[in-house]
Amino acid sequence: MFVLVLVIMAFATAAYAFAANNTVEASNDGEGSKLVGGYDVTNVTYTYSTANPSMITFVDFDISPAATKAGVSLVTGGILTDCGALTAGGTHAHCPVNVSVLDADMLRVVASD
């Protein structure tokens, strides 16, 4: 029994010594909070297909403050469509969509800078 306790103590000491020698580089990982501001979306216009006017093909809108990315969805629970490069210094989006007028039940805009 004494030998078993001695062996366990030896392993525990070795594990402690190994852990004490580990170094971790500094990082900015962590948890915190920061104020998240919103965007104002104005001047929303929809473009309808000339071949089939029951389909919406583009959504245009102005966004303030300027953003670098934006996406839209016109259907509740729908997948966001990337608007591509924003124009006018990041304040105007021209977003390609292909949604039936009957299915369009909301406008969801997600943007980031």
C-alpha positions in Angstrom: 0.0 0.0 0.0 2.9 2.3 0.9 4.5 1.8 -2.5 1.2 2.5 -4.3 0.8 5.9 -2.4 4.5 6.7 -3.2 4.0 6.0 -6.9 0.8 8.2 -7.0 2.6 11.0 -5.2 5.5 10.8 -7.7 3.1 11.1 -10.7 1.2 14.0 -9.0 4.5 15.8 -8.4 5.6 15.3 -12.0 2.2 16.5 -13.4 2.4 19.6 -11.2 6.0 20.4 -12.3 5.0 19.9 -16.0 1.9 22.2 -15.6 4.0 24.9 -13.8 6.4 25.1 -16.7 3.7 25.8 -19.4 3.5 29.3 -20.6 0.6 30.9 -22.5 1.1 33.9 -24.8 -1.0 37.0 -24.1 -4.1 37.3 -26.2 -7.2 39.5 -26.5 -9.6 36.6 -26.0 -12.3 37.1 -23.5 -15.8 38.2 -22.8 -17.1 41.6 -22.5 -19.7 44.0 -23.8 -19.8 46.9 -26.2 -22.5 49.3 -27.4 -23.9 48.1 -30.8 -25.4 50.9 -32.8 -28.1 50.4 -35.4 -28.5 51.5 -39.0 -31.2 53.6 -40.5 -32.6 52.1 -43.7 -34.5 54.6 -45.9 -35.7 55.1 -49.5 -36.5 51.4 -50.0 -37.5 50.6 -53.6 -38.4 47.3 -55.2 -37.7 46.4 -58.9 -40.1 43.9 -60.5 -39.3 41.6 -63.4 -40.4 42.9 -66.7 -41.0 39.4 -68.0 -42.9 38.4 -64.9 -44.2 41.3 -62.7 -45.1 39.0 -59.9 -41.4 38.5 -59.1 -39.2 41.0 -57.2 -35.7 41.1 -58.7 -34.0 43.9 -56.8 -34.3 45.8 -53.5 -32.6 49.2 -53.3 -32.2 51.2 -50.1 -30.0 53.9 -48.5 -28.3 53.1 -45.2 -26.8 55.3 -42.6 -24.2 55.3 -41.2 -22.1 53.9 -44.0 -21.7 50.1 -44.0 -19.2 47.7 -45.8 -21.6 44.8 -46.1 -25.4 44.3 -46.2 -27.8 41.4 -46.8 -31.6 41.3 -47.2 -34.4 38.8 -46.9 -38.0 39.4 -48.0 -39.5 36.2 -46.5 -39.9 35.4 -42.8 -37.2 32.8 -41.9 -35.6 33.2 -45.4 -31.9 33.1 -46.1 -30.1 36.5 -46.4 -29.0 37.5 -49.9 -25.7 39.3 -50.1 -26.1 42.8 -51.6 -22.5 42.8 -52.9 -20.5 46.1 -52.9 -22.4 49.0 -51.5 -22.1 52.3 -53.5 -22.1 56.0 -52.6 -19.5 55.5 -50.0 -21.2 52.6 -48.4 -24.6 54.3 -48.1 -26.6 52.7 -50.9 -27.4 49.0 -51.5 -28.6 47.4 -54.7 -29.5 43.8 -53.7 -30.4 41.1 -56.2 -33.4 38.9 -55.0 -35.7 36.5 -56.7 -38.9 36.5 -54.6 -42.5 36.2 -55.5 -44.6 39.2 -54.5 -47.0 36.8 -52.8 -44.2 35.3 -50.7 -42.6 38.7 -49.7 -43.9 39.3 -46.2 -41.2 41.4 -44.6 -37.9 43.3 -45.2 -35.0 42.2 -43.1 -31.7 44.1 -43.5 -28.5 43.0 -41.8 -25.5 45.3 -42.2 -22.0 45.6 -40.8 -19.1 48.0 -41.0 
